[in-house]
Amino acid sequence: MNEDNKKVPKRIAQTILNSLKGGVVPRIGLPYITVGRKNEIQALLHDVDIIGEGGASFRFIVGKYGSGKSFLIQTIRNYVMDKGFIVADADLSPERRLQGTKGQGLATYRELISNLSTKTKPEGGALTLVLDRWINTVQTKAVTETGLEPGDPALTKAVDQQIYQVTSAVSELVHGFEFARLLSMYYHAYIEGNDEMKGKVVRWFRGEYALKRDAKEELGINMIITDDDWYDYLKIFAVFFRLAGYAGMMIMIDELVNLYKIPNAITRQYNYEKLLTMYNDTLQGKARYLGIIMGATPQAVEDKRRGLYSYEALRSRLSEGKFSRPGARDLLAPVIRLEPLTPEEMFVLCEKLAAIHAQLYAYDRRLRTDDLSDFIKMEYGRIGADQNITPREVIRDFIELLDLMYQNPSLTMDALLQSDDFTFEKSQAVSHQTDENYVEFTL
């Protein structure tokens, strides 16, 4: 994943700098700017190998706002897509939870299915692509094995048999029978060129039927995906994707803090109960070819009044053991707690960003090693920086300095760092930043 010596394409360089300056994680180009987190990445990639062999995994990535949770999640997302996985990601919100009385759980499912991504369609919306690719693969395999020509009725029968093998494997799962029927419907609609029926099946898979009556009338299926059972269908999808030729499925859910923020205690507990079900399924072997990664703040996990630890069954499973400590965390545990990036790691990241900036705008780098050192020392030398400074803050400051120096060639790094406005604003930001009132972007 090391891209240090490669020239960064302009489109990617622009995306990297614009995203980071705006406080969000770029969807592309992460290998060019990844520093640190080597051990965390290796631990998560070990999970990927297990998932590809038919297992399942569940991890929480825990860190303060701006500490790099979403960056790490995005890095793993890109890696597993390159390895042939299908990825579904979503951020929780007041409207998207794991469970709810007004369809909030189903809303999360819909977001995940909407964001289904593959290596060839990384921006999401890959469901119909995957279904069509599966059918084409089965047809090609049948032609190769039988030697029959397309259009031959005997070939259609051979393809039907292979489709049946897949649907039979799926139908053994909970709710799998209806899922298998719909796969078969999609296949026949595809063969017949019936785009209307294909669209109806896809609507059902996306969880867009609100009433059983409508699904019954249009598809002959007396079931719909609901708030209570949406996770069961993700488990079915994971198995189907494997049978369709992919390595497995990785689900990534960020902003778990929105469960912590639910004001009603009973509603929070229902959501934690759903989370426990998902967690137990993966560890007990009830899910296959499925990985789940969730991003959360320390408070959202460890607060015993409102966080995950308020639900005893989760607290007993997720609490750190007696021997883990800062600098020596157990990265094989279900919770990966992100340590702050060191000043040395931030220095390396700033070097990478300076090189990308100079390359993008076609100028000779003016910043010396001493300039970068002075910048890092100033950022980490402020009152409270050891507790509150985050990679997001440092990165945004640094890109702003690069932009100013590019647009104003007479300015120097030293002059900008010593300006009263910069010093005052930074000291104010650090002294007021807490988990309670700091607004998270997504880095």
Helices and strands as residue ranges (DSSP letters): H 10-21, G 30-32, H 38-52, E 56-62, H 69-82, E 86-91, H 104-114, H 127-146, H 153-171, H 176-192, H 195-205, H 212-219, H 230-243, E 249-254, H 257-260, H 265-283, E 290-296, H 298-302, G 308-310, H 312-318, E 335-337, H 343-360, H 369-380, H 385-388, H 391-407, H 413-417, H 420-432
